Amino acid sequence: MRKEFHVMTFESTHYAIMVEKKLKGKFKIQTIPTPREISASCGLSIMFQSEVLKDIKEELISQKVERKSLNLYKITKTDDGKKAEKVNWG
């Protein structure tokens, strides 16, 4: 079984909550503990399905969210475990 989704990590809890408020209600997101495969300053992350990545990026750009304070990762879950791959904004 192979499953993919994206996770957004943050430099601070305050920033995570601010971004969550901007996305909640517009996208199906879930606030989760930061996966151990990813090292981040903040213990909170936002998880969402890969299909909405482009729309979430556009929303954050239109909301003028400072992107240097967050990182995007693609998480691939297989029977062998999880793999995290950093995603560029470009």
Residue, then its C-alpha position, 0 to 999 in steps of 0.5 A: m500500500r502506498k499513500e502520499f500526502h503533504v505536510m507544512t511545518f513551521e518555525s513557531t507554534h504561533y505561526a502554525i496557528m496563524v496559517e491554520k486560521k487562514l486555510k481552515g474552512k477553505f481546504k480540508i486540512q488537519t493539524i498534526p504533531t510534526p512527523r518524526e521524519i521531519s526536523a522542525s522548530c515547531g511541534l505542530s504541522i498542517m497535513f493535507q492531500s497532495e491534490v490541493l497543494k497548488d491551491i494552498k500555495e496560491e492561497l498563501i501567496s495571495q494572503k501574503v504569508e511569509r514563506k520563509s517561516l514554513n516548509l513543505y514536505k511530501i510524505t510517502k507512506t509504504d508498507d516499509g515505512k514513511k519517507a519525507e521529501k522537501v518540496n520547493w515553492g517554485 
